[in-house]
């Protein structure tokens, strides 16, 4: 697998989605949203559901990352990956990110902020879905940055994922990446207010509308994955731009 934002020569590949090329990630976000609903229901299905949801978010992330890199005039081998290779890539990222989130949760507890612990475990989920706290929103932006750095860093490691390489890249491009994380965190906050307002409007509509439960649930479900798609687009566009700027600065 070969990934690079450093190459400025670029040939745009054909895409079946045309101008809506980012929408090819939508099916994975629908899967993720469905699994999240199952997770909130609890029971023995909750754990496998959250794992499937996380993998689905990462698969959507990979697809949108490919398009974002291409829009940044970069070259990427993500488009040549088969579904099995995409899943393998997502699983490789997942266990590394889970370890980081567990470490962050433990550090938050040891630092005297046990209330932040659960939010640290939502870092991956927050790349596509709304985080409940401001700290959590910036944490999700940070997690998204490291996921992108791991994907791009695979080029320098012959297709092998390396979290340590991502940390080194983060340090090497600290100013640009931190600026992108700050901007993205602020955008997440704004999106949270907008999403909350729309959610409230849908709730009011659900109390007064004559439609049955199926239609009301469908409207709410569309609301969830529509904002998830928007959030993921913005996430990759902001982080890819920041990463591209770091290459230019260097």
Steps between C-alpha positions, in 0.01 A plus 500: 500500500642837403371822649638848463395860533845608391445424133351795320446326166154358506260329266143489625365144479157416371236476772155355469366765738614787276476834685361316802814293537502526882163324514659161440580503873133541588411127513768443766364787707151355475642173634677690779184691594298178508757326720505798738126466549549132586782594740282746689244224543750307712505125543743242358485657153640833621871409489508347149277784381740772619793313341317480167402867532864600558622299202226652284603853605861423412403356161304817428801701620730317256268569206463868581876527567565374149278769350639772726859415405406506133329838541819626665686410177665204666539141390368204693483126458187473715281475192672178392430319828254213492225475760700239692804730500287793616361292786850383593617863501202605714559220751869587520413860581223400740704304752768767509247778556317297766826463694558875475146576622538260793831664592337846477212384722743368762708819489187714540399298805850518654506876438185539708250529214317167508197663339699546179583130477190389308550787254849376424351168388273688258792650309453279196122526504525879514664517157154446350253539787452781750705489821313612816781720641728774371809311612370194320457694177864611498608149598311355202672754274834383640414134448394576141835672437693196620283266290576707190871510585503121538337458160736741327797360691434155355674626187827538689461157660433293188130485578554407865313707758709654777366714782853602599559632148179700534628649826827599331309659212283683752810645665657585166190686383385613844395857419289417195339193653416669832355797311283261296389321819410834662298608197331162477415497871341844466301377199387198701369735768305700242366184338395377845284810553345469153443126541343557841262761358397270213459209742272713718295609198460135394393408853235774500385386158480143624271608785254675272526325161223254408746253346555157648805388695668358190505835319614686811780251565604515136523879512715485814721230349557708184583795724766295681693367201462826301685690771747212528581533130535878527723468807727246331534713184598804703739294715700373204496825304632701796766246601613436142535873439704537819723208401549641151600836650760326715660348188505842336660657808769233507 
